[in-house]
Amino acid sequence: MILAYLGTAWLLGIYLASLFQVPTEWIWLAVVLPAAVVILWWRECPIRLASAYCLVLLLAALRFNASIPQFNEHSLAHYNDTGWMTIKGVVASEPDIRDQRANLRVEAHQIQLEGQWQDIEGTMLVQANRYPQYAYGDELEISGLLETPPEFEDFSYRDYLAHRGIYSVLRRPQIKLLAHGQGSPVYAALLAFKERALSTIGAILPEPEASVLAGILLGVDHGIPKDLEEQFSITGTTHVLVISGYNIAFLAGILTAISHRLIGKRKATLFVLAGIAVYTILVGADAAVMRAAFMGGLYVLALHYGRQSHALISLMVAATLMTLLDPRTLWDVGFQLSFAATLGLILLVSPMQEGLESWLRKGLSETKVKQALNVLNDALIVTLAAQIMTTPIILYTFGRLSLVSPVTNFLILPPQPMLMIGGGIATLLGLVWVPIGQVVGWIAWLFLTYTVRVVEITARIPFAAIDIQRPSLIVIWLYYGLLLGWLAWKGGWLNSIGFVRLGESG
């Protein structure tokens, strides 16, 4: 468990460094003290561990400081707010298509200054018209006003983009296409496969089921009717329609729970890992999905070896490695939801199962208790465990509290694995021959129709959702502090840190 606590210190160090912005020189001076204590008092377990936690926290702060860009004349952001610019760059990710525009993430490599082209580095967000359409790997010549992302009263768009490595925005651009295919051939092939899969889904299923399946399998939600999209938001089930760590954590949890019952624990591990891998490839395997799949796969492997501590350590190691490579990952909402949902599955499922079983035994016979647990465990427990951990993040990010979310998720999540599997198989068969895909697609259609109808019905319940003021970070931290404190007390975690028996050494 010590690795889990060290991982927590690492994540906390990155977060605190972002808040206080302590100069790197001061942090290096502070590193000396805990490093010396670890060496000199190596045999004193509590002192050694406390110093190790402080040392990791400070090293994380150094890593964050090292990730802060230093702008100079070769940096794109150096030319923000200086007037009309002409820039050459390559579309570095799949375009984000909206109703009237397309957001393009462009990696710049040249800028025109006084009639001369100069090499440049940096990423900008280009808010272009929806048509003509551009694709990943297109090299563009873009002219317009290069600006610093704005700050709003209740939201910092500048910080939001900075955590994604973007420090410049260019609106209403003039664009000239220079070349195609300038990106990674592997990623371009995955996106081409995704486009073919999207067309196939449209050919094998009617609407709105086709658009819902495209959202579930491919993360493409712009075809979903606005009223239906709003109903998913009201019922707190939008996570079903987007590719994030949230639904991959749900997929891993539900597949694990169901397959343990159907084919046994040993075979279930390979089945769940294969399901996550197929899903990851099908949705395009971008960086966010790969992170979530990696985290979900570690969770499944850790559970295979039968110890909660293994799963927790695996989760913290995964989060530490991700933020070591890029500290900005900590502010990615997909990462936050993935981490929180997986943490909920690890920490809450077992105590909630025990509590539910104890409560049922008070009024039901042993036979009925087992029957009830078979129905409730897989859907209800996994749903509630993930939602208890992710609700504060959702409230802080979106400012909406869905009062029917537990009920709606409880009703629609159990068939989601079959929906994904059936829809995925139908799509793959449809890529070969559309009529075969249409036949198999009716299986997925049944689950899709059920999902849509449940969402529509529960969204009509009075006061199904309320818009609230975003909670402060103090409230968020208090919630998680109390929850994790209770779990620590209940599970005796402090014994594993080495602080309880202060006289213990070695």
N, C-alpha and C positions, 0 to 999 in steps of 0.2 A: 504493500500500500504506500510505502514511502515514495515510490515513483509518481503515484497519483498526486501526492501533496507537493512534490517538486514541480510537477506539471502545472498545478494550480498557482504556485508561486511565479512561474514563468508567465502565465497568462495575466496575472495580476500586475506583474512588473511592466508589461507592455501597456496595459490600460493606464496605470498610474503615470507612466512616462508621457503618455499623450495628454494627460490633464495638467501636469505641473511643468513640463518642458524644462527640466533641469539640464544645465550645460554638461556636455560629455566629460569635460575635464573634472568636474566635481564628482561625477559618478565613478570615474576611475579612481579617484582618491578614496571614495567610500568603499570600493571593492576591497581595498587592502585590509580593512579591519576584519570582516567576516572570513576572508581567506586565511588570515593569520590565526584566527581563533580555531578554524577547522583543523589547521596543522598542529597548533600547540596543544589543544585540548581534544585530540583525536579519540582518546579513550573515554571521554565523558560523553555518553550517548546523547542526553538532552541538549547539552551545549553544542555539540557537534552538529546535530540535526537542525537546531534553530539557526545556527550560523550558515549552514548549507542552504536553508530556505532563503535567508537574506541575500546570500551570494547569487543564487539563481535569479532572484527578483531583480538585483542590480544588473546582472548580465542581460536580462530581458530588456531592461531600460536602455542599455547600450545598443542592443540590436534594433530597438525602435528608433533611436536617434540616428543610427547608421542608415536607416531606410528613408529618412527625410531628405527630399531632393535639394540639391544646391544649384540654383539657377544661375547660369552665366550666358554669355552671348551665343553659345551653342545649344541652349535650351529653348524650346518652343515658348514656354511660359514667360521667358524674358521679354517677349515682344507683345504680351497682352496689353490691350488698351492703348496701343500706339498708332492706331489708324488702320487703313486698308492694307491687307496682306495677301500675298499669293503663295500658296504652300503646296508642295507635292507630298503625297503620302499614300499608304496602302490601307484599305479597310481590313481591320485586324480581328474582327469577330463577326458573327452573324448579325445582320442589321436588325434593329428593333423597330418593327413596323407598327405604326399607330394609324389612327383614322385619316389624318391629313398630312402626316409627315413620317419620315424614317430617321431614326437616330443612328448615326454611323460612328463607330469608334475607329478613329484613323490614327495610325502610327506615322508621324511626319518624318521625312528624311531630308527634305530640302525646303528652303525659304528664299524668296526673291527679295534682295536688298539692293536698292540703287541699280536695278537692272541686271544684277548678277545673282546667280544661284549659289547659295551657301549651305553646306551640310548642317543638319539640325537633328536634335533628338527630342522626343516628347510625344505625348498622346493627347488628342483633342476630341471633343464630342461635337460632331457636325450635325446640326438639325436641318436636314434637307427636305425638299418636297418628296412626297411618296413616289411620285413618278417624275422622271424615269427611275427604274429600280436599279440599285447597285448591289453587288454581292461580295462576299468574303473574298479577299485576294485581288480585288480591283485596284489598280493604281490610278489615282485621281489627281488632277490639278484643281485646287480649290481656292477661290478668291472671296474675300469678305472681311468683316471686322472681327478680329481675334480679341476675345474678351476674357476677363477673369470671371469664373462662375459667381453668381450673385449670392448674397446673404438675405434671407427673408426674416420677418419678425419671429416666427415660430419654427423656422426650419433653416438649417445651413446647407444650402445646395452645394456650396463650395467644399465643405467638409465631406458631404456625401460623395462627391466625385473624387475628391482627393484620396479617400480610402480605397478608391478603385484605380488609382494611378492616373487620374485625369485632372489637369490643372488649367485647361483652356477650353473655351466654348466658342463655336462659330455658327451664328444663325443666318438664315436667308442667304446661303452661299451661291456663288456661280461655280458650276462644276463642269470640268472637261474630263472625259474618260480617256486615259492614256493607254492602259493595257489590262488584260485579264490574267488570272492565274499567278499572281505574285506572292501568294501565301503558301502555307504548308500543304503539300499534296495530300497528306494523310487526313488532315482536318477538312480540306476541301472535299475529299471523297466521302467523309462522314456526313457533311452537310448535303452533298448531292444525294446520298442515300436517304437522308431525312426528307428531302423534297419529294423524292419518288414515293416514299412511304406515305407522305401527306396526300399526294394525289391518289394513291391506291385506297386510302381510307375513305376519301370522298367518293370513290367509285363503288365501294362495296357496302356502304351504309347510307341511310337517309339522314337528313338533318332533323333536329339538332344533335342527334346521337353521334354523327360523324365528327362534328366539331368538338364535342365533349371528349371523344376518344383521342382526337388529335391533341387536345390539351393534356390528357392523362398520360399518353404514351410519348408524345413528342414535345410537350411544352409549348405548343402553338395555340394561343388562345384568342387570336384576333378574329377568328371566324365564329365565335360563340355569340349568340344574340345578346344584346346589352341587358335586356330584362332578366334573362337567365343568369348572366354573369353577376348581376346585382343580387339575385336570389342565393347564389353560392356564397356571396359575401355576407349576406344577412345571416345565413345559417352557419357561418364559420367553417365552411368546407372548401374555400378557395384553394387550400393546399392540395386538393385533389387535382386541380387543373393546371398546376405549375410544377415544373421540375425543380425540386429543391431537396435539401437534406431531410426536410420534414416528411415528405411522402416516401422517400427511400427508407427512412427510419420506420415509418408505419409499415411499409412493405416488408422490411426485414422482420419486424416484430410479429406481424400477422402470419407471414409465411412460416416463421419459426414455430409459433404456437400451433398452427394447424398441422404442419408436417410432422411435428413431434408426436401428435396423436395418430396420424394416419400411417406413417412409414417408420417411426422410431427415431430416436435421437441421433444415432450414428449416421444413418442414411440422410436424415433431414438436413444436416449441415451442407453436404454437397448440393442438395436440391436447392436450398436457399441461396447459396453462393452463386450457383448457375443462374437462378432467377434474377439476382441483382446484376450479374454480368450481362445477361441478355438485355435487360432493361436499360442498362447504361449505354450499351452499343446502339440500341434502337433509338434512344433519344438524342444521340449525337455526340456523347462523351466529351462535352466541353469541360472547362476547368472546374466549375462549380459542381457539376454532376459527378465528376471523377473524385472530388474531395468527399462528397457525400457517400458515394459508393465505397470508397476506401474506409470511411468511418463505419459504415454499416457492415462491411465485410469483417472488420476487426471485431465488432460486437458479436457477430455470429460465431466466429472462430473462438472467441473467449468463452461464450456460453457452451460451446462444444466440450470444453475441458471442465465445465461444471462448477466454476467458482465466480461469484459476483466480483471479487477483487480483481480477477484476471480481466473481466470485461471493463471494469473501471480504469485499470491501468492502461489497457489497450486504447480506450477512448482518449485518455490524457496524453498518451504518447503520440497518437494521431494528431491531436490538436496542437501539441507542441511542435511537431515536425512541420505542420502546415504554416504555423505562425513564424517558425524559424526561417522558412523559405521566404515568406512575405508577411510581415507583421500586420499589414492592412487587412489580411483575411479576418482578423478578429472583428472587424466592423461590417463584414458581409452578412446580410440578414439570412441568407441561405445557410451559411456556416453556423450562425447563432441558433437557428431553428433546428438544424441537424444535430448540433451538439446538445442542445437542451432536450430535444425529443429522445435521443439515444440515452442521455443521462437519466431521463425519467424512466425509460424501460429498465435500465440497470438497477436503479435505486428503489423504485416504487412498486414495481410489479409484484415482487415477492411479499412485502408487507401488506399490500392491498389484497392479494389473494388470501393471505392468512386472515386478515380482518373480515373479508367477505365470507369466508368459510365459517369463521367463528360466529358471525352474525346470523347466518342461515341456520346453523345448528341449534340456535335458541328456539326456533319455531317449526323446524321441519325434521322429518325422519332422515336417517342416513341415506336411504335410497334417493329421496327427493333432493337432498343436498348435493349428491353426486350429479344428478340430472341437471340441477340448476347451474352447478359449476361448469358443466360441459357446455352449456349455452352461453353463460355470462363471461367466463374467463377470457376467452380469446378476444372477443370484441370489446366488451366493456372495460376490462382491466387495462388492456393495451391503449385503448383510446384515452381513458382518464389519466393514466400515468404520463402519457406524452403531453396531454393538454395542461395538466397541472404545472409542468415545467415550462411550457411554451407560451401560455396565456399572457404573462407580463410582457414578453417580447412583442407579441401580436398587438397588445393594447398600446404599447409605446410607439410601435411603428405605424399602425393604421388607425388608432383612435376609435375603435369600434368594439363593443362588447356584445357578443352573440349569446343570448340567454337560452337559445335552443340548440346551441352547438353540441353539447354532450349527447343529446337525444339523436340529433341528425347524424352525427358521426357514428354513434352506436348502431344505427340502422343501416348506414351505407358502407361502412368500412369492411364488414365481413365478406361481402361479395367482390371487393376490389381486387384481391389476388386472382380470382377466376376471371374477372373482367380484363385485367391486364394480360393474363396468360391467353385467354380466348381471343382478345383483340390483337395481341401480338402475333399469335399463330395465324389468324385470319389475314393480317397485314402481310406477313411473310409469304403466305400462300398466294395472296392476291398479286404480289410482285411477280410471281411466276405465271399465274393465269387468273384473271379477275373473277371468272365464274366460280372457281374453287374457293376463293376468298369470300365471295358473297354467301356461299353455303355455310361455311364455318362462321362467318361474321354474324349470322343470326343468333348464335350462342352469346356472343358479346352484346348484341343488340338487346337481349332480354335483361342483362344486368345493367346496361346503360340506361334503358328505359326506366327500370326500377329506381336507379340512382337519381335520375332527373325528376321523376314524379315525387320521390320522398323530399327532395330539396324544394320543389315547388310548393308542396303541401305545408311543410314545416315553416317555410318562409312567410306564409300567409297568417301564421299564428300572431295574434296581437302582441306587440312589444317583443317580437322575436329577436330584435337587436336594438341597441341604443348607442348613439354616438356620444362619446365622452371626451372630456379633455384629457390629453395624454398625461399619464402619471409622471411625476418627477422621478429622476434617477434615484433619489433617496428612498422613495417608496418601493421602487423595483429592487434595490439592494436589500432593503429591510425584509421584503417578502422572501427573497432567496436566502437571506441570512437566517431567518426564523425556520424556514423549511429545512435547510441543510443542517442547522443546529439541532433541530429535533431528530433528524435522521442520525446525526453523529452521536447524540446521547442515547438513542434507542439501539443503535448498532454497536456501541462501544468503540467507535473509531479512534478515540483519543489514546486508547491502549496501544494501537498499532503505530502511533507516531513516536512514542517513546517518552512523552512528557509526564505520564501519570506516575510512574515509579521513578521519582527523581534521583533515587540513590542507585538506580541501575546503570551499569556501564557496559561498554563493548558493543 
